[in-house]
């Protein structure tokens, strides 16, 4: 079964779906800092480097499914929370525009848990309604990646829809590791050696890394960073891997930070040399990328960013495996259906609806 991927980033979703048996025909990614990483790791996928807003639906290959993680900054609780009033938040509708025109058997879209806060309730309901009006039976849920074999606390929302003529609905898999979760030790315990600091300016060491990408960001820690403990033990889950090296969790070789007062923590004085950020490779491991998946960058910050923005490969695989099984078992063999036979939106109507929603919020 063939896929099209939007907002592909470093390819976490794509890799998980490929592992489950799908083939990614075409991917779209606008951030030039990611292009080399995606192309090197997905040499058989066509990479379109334009903004999704500039891509006509007619140029998208026919496919069985469309997947993607639209930009999350507009919905993030750490961001401006402008939702669909932000240009980046509106890219969700561009994803739907192409979905409505191509009408594949299924879609999957991922985003941050910030979409669930009360101020975004109307926008979220509009998005859900539009997916249904595009001709899909929507399944929606907040998932913690830790429940599916990923060694970190990472909560994200997933929109998954099967085309209505298929006559079935996606059912989210039951947690597989809720009582026996994968720990930091399981994920990176064998990488305790050979981690090296980035070069001055946080430039990469390149081939000087004995293990690819096993280098960590250098530099100070902000007052926000030092407002809470950033260390978890070897036998615990990692904190969420974020899209920024300066906020990367600290390596578990260090003791947990010392409380100094409200919103103020400190490193244990006699152990300060042990406090370092996780390396790019350690973050990739915690995001369940395989070791032969190499990340290409000049500034190490780009490595952390592309990994932190990715969907964990293992979580993508669990969801993709269920989708693959459902579609294989489905007796409806048609690849497409006509909008004339069902009252569903096309891409132009999605854009008109988007403008109306934005103007009334």
LINPE-V667936 format. One record per helix or strand of 3 or more residues. SS is the DSSP state (2 for helix, 1 for strand). FROM is the first residue (numbers start at 0). TO is the last residue. If there is no record, write none. Layout:
<<SS | FROM | TO> <SS | FROM | TO>>
//
This chain:
<<1 | 1 | 5> <2 | 11 | 18> <1 | 22 | 27> <2 | 31 | 40> <1 | 45 | 47> <2 | 51 | 53> <2 | 56 | 58> <1 | 64 | 67> <2 | 82 | 84> <2 | 90 | 101> <1 | 105 | 111> <2 | 112 | 115> <2 | 117 | 132> <1 | 135 | 143> <2 | 144 | 147> <1 | 154 | 162> <2 | 163 | 165> <2 | 183 | 190> <2 | 205 | 207> <2 | 224 | 226> <2 | 244 | 246> <1 | 257 | 260> <1 | 263 | 265> <2 | 268 | 273> <2 | 279 | 285> <2 | 299 | 307> <2 | 312 | 328> <2 | 346 | 359>>
//
